[in-house]
Amino acid sequence: MNMLKKTLKATALLATTVILNTNTCFADTSVWKVTKGEDHVYIGGTVHILPPSEFPLPKEFITAYEATDAIVLETPLPDPTDASFQAKLMQQVSYTNNQKLSDKLSNDTFKALETHLAAFGINVNEMNGFKPGFIVMMMAMLEAKRSQLAGEGVDAYFNKMASKDNKGKEYLESSDFQIGLIANMGQGSEEALISSTIAQMGEFKEMFNQLLPAWREGKSQELANLVVNQVKDEDPKTFKQMFTDRNQNWVPLIEQMFTDTDKEFVLVGVGHLVGENNVLQLLEQSGYQVTKL
């Protein structure tokens, strides 16, 4: 049970948790400068979990950070000791009225989930009251730890730096919104989400090891193939919910940053900056100039 409690706590934290080139001496990476008139903001594509071996970050991230007054994250990052946040998350991602995940899965898929979780010392019956979005998050966290790929993400790194440097912090979404996103993920398509996630976990380490160099070098097409295209093809509903809708919601918020005197560094998951209807593409369509730092 102690193992399960530690796993749930870590998953709660994880849950809150890429054109033109400029003529600089920097190598390509996943940081862009978005310009309109005399004003600009920087936008960086992040990886939410990052092994310690990936630090230091590409210097373009530090350049953008040092040139701005505030960072803008997807959502406030919870303190590890924030029991109220964890309780709220657990409430939202848990079934009510005696519903169970096993009622929404085929026998074969539930047995496959049982086998998968047993390899981590987790009894599937202890997880049967949780919704599929939370199960998927937990599976990714467990696999990252087993593959020795887990670590502080780019967002958390700059969140700490901004606190230390007394820089401003702004957010594109509330914690409640992101909790709801996880709670609603896969509703109505539980079988497809769980079965495809189990299949993908066998390729997690290989995929992540392809993702990291593509992210460091800003290889947008490769990142799109690794991060978003598979979701778009296999589960259009989840793709719309997780990417398309949120990208469209964020663009007006980024546009508002051009109406003040502050310089912002926007940090969002790199999947929001590549592929179909990504944030950078939408900004370009609205008349902004997008250049890679």
N, C-alpha and C positions, 0 to 999 in steps of 0.2 A: 504493500500500500504506500510506503514511503516513496518508492520509485514512481508510482502513479502520481502522487502529489507533486513531486519535483517536475515531472513531465508536463502536468497541467499548468503549473506556474510558468514554466519556460515557454509553453505554447501561448499563454496569455500575453507574454511580452512580445513574442514574435509576431503575434496577430496585429499589433499596432504598427504591427511594424508590418535609336536610342533613342544638295547643300553645298553649302559652299565652304571653301577653306580660306582662312586669313593668311596673310604673308608674314608668319611669325616663324621663329626657330623651333616652336614646340611640335611634338609629334601629335598625330590625331589621337583624341580620346573622347570620352562621352561627356564633354562640356561644350555648350554653345552660348554664343552671344546673340541676343535678340535686340534689334535696333529699330527705332522709329524716330526720325528727325535727329535731334541732338541727344536723345535719351536712350538708355539701354538697360536690360537686365541680363543676368547670367542664368542659364538653366543647366543643371547637372543631372545626368542619369545615374542612379544609385543602385547598389546591390544591398538588399536588406540584411543579409548575413554574409560575412566576409571573413575568411580564415586569417589569422595573424600574419601569415606569410605574404599577404597582399599589401601590407603596409611597408613603407610609406605609400600613400596614394599617388597617382599621377600628378605631376606638379601643377597642371592646369586647374585642378580642383583647389589647390591652395592659392594660386594666383587669383581665381575668381573670389574666393572667400575673403582674401585680404583687401580686395578692391571694392567690397560692398559693406553696407551699413547693417544689413539684417539678413538672416537666412529665412527661407520659407520652406517648411516641411509639409508633407501630406497631412499629418495629424500630430497633436501633442504626443510625445513618447512617454508612457507611464513610468513612474518610479517603480523599481522592483519591489518596494515595500508597500505599494499602494494597494491595500487589501480591498478598498471599495471598488477600484477598477476591476480587479480580478473577480470580485463577487458579481458585479454587473455583467461582465462578460459571461461568466458561468451561467447566470440566469438566462441570458439571451440565447445562448447556444445550446441550451438544454431543452429537450422535449417536455411538453406538459400533457396532462390528461392521459397518463399511462401510455403515451405513444413511445415507440422504440424504433431505432434505426433498422433493426432486423425485420420489422414489418414492411419496410420500404425497399428491401433488397431481396434478390433471389437467394435460395438456400446456398447455391454454389458461390455466389459473391460474398455472402456473409461468412461462409467457411473459409474462403480465401483471405478475408480480412482477419479472421481468427488466427489463421496460420501466420500471417504477416506480423500481427501484433505480438504473438507469442514469442517470436524471435527476439523481441525487446523486453520480455518478461512482463507483458501486460495482458491481463485477462480481458478478452473481448466483451464479456458481460459487464465489466465495469465501465465500458465506453458506450454501451448500447443505448444509453439515454441521451447521447449527444447528437446534434445535427451534423450532416455530412461536411459542411464547410469547416467546422472545428476539427473533425477527424482528419481531413485533408491537411490542414495546417500542422496538426500534431505529427502526422506521418512524415511531412517534409522536415520538420525539426528533428525528429528521431533519426532520419536517414542522414541529415547533415552532420549530426553528432557522430554517428557510426562511421561515416566517411572521413571524419576529422576535418570537416569543412566549416563547422560552425564557428562563429566569432562575431564580434561587434560589427554591425553594418556601417555603411557610409553615413547614413542618416544619424545614427547614434553618435558617431565620431564627431560630426559637426555640431550636433546638439550640445555635447559636452564642451567643445571649443567655444561655442557662442556664449555659454554660461560663464565660462572662465574669463572670456574677453568682454563680458557685459554688452554683447551685441544683441540687437533686437531679434525677436523670433515671431514669425507669423505662420499661419496654417491655412491650408486649402480645404480641410475637412475637420469636423469635430471627431472626438473619440467615439461619441455615440453613433455617428454615421458609420464609422469603420466597423464597430461592433455589429451594427445591423447588417452591413455588407457580408460579414462572415456568417452571421446567423441565417441569412437568406440564400447563401450560396448553395446551389444544387437542389433547391426546393423544387420538387416535381421531376427531377432527373437524377435522383439519388443513385440509382443503379449504374448509370453511365459514368457519373463522377467518381464513385468509389472504385469501380472495376478498372477504369482507365488510370486512376491514380496508382492503384496497386501495380499495374503493368509498368507504369513509368518509374516507379521506385527502383526497379532493377537497373535502370539506366541513369539514375540520379547522379552518381559520382562522375560518370563519363560526360553527361550533359553539363554539369556544373564546371567541370574542368575545361570544357569548350567555351562556356559562357565567360569565364573570368578573363582570358586574353582578349576575347572579342570586345568585352566591356572596356578594358584598359586601352585598347587601340581604337575604340569608336567605330567598329565595323557594323554599321547599321543593318545591312541586309542579313548578315549572319545572326545578329541579335534578334531580329524579327523572326527568323526561322526557329531560333531556340526558345524564345520567350512567348511570342504571341500567336504566330501562325497556326501552330498545332491546336491551341485553344479555339481559335476562330473556326477552324475546319471541323473539329470534333464536337464542340459545344458552343454554338453561336450565341445562345442565351447567356451563358456565363461570360463570353467575350464581350458582349454588349454591356453587361452589368459591371464587369471589372475594369474594362478599358474604354470602350467607345463613349459611354454615358459620362464617365468621370472626366475623360479628356475634354469633352465639350463643356462640362461644368467648370473646369479649371481655367479655360481660356479667358473668359470675361474677368476672372479674378486677377490673372496675370496682366491683362490690359489695364486694369485699374492701377497697377504699379507704375505706369507711365504718367500718372497724374500727380505724383508727389516728387519731392526732391531727394528722397532716399534712393540708394542703389541696393537692389535685392539679389540674392543668390537663391534661386528656386531649386530644391532638391527633391526629385521624385524618382520612383522606380524606373529603371531604364526602359522597361517595356512600354511605358507611356510616351516614349520619344522615338519609337520606331514602328514600322508597320502601317497598316491602314488607319487613316484618321487619327494619327498621333498628334500630340500637342504642338510640336514644331511645324508640322504640315498645316494644321489649322491656323496657326499664327501667320504663316507665310500667305495663306489664302486671304487673310485679313489685312495684308499690306505691310507686314513686318519683314525686315531683312534678317535672315537667320544664317549665321556663319559659325563654323566650328572653331573653337579656340585653339 
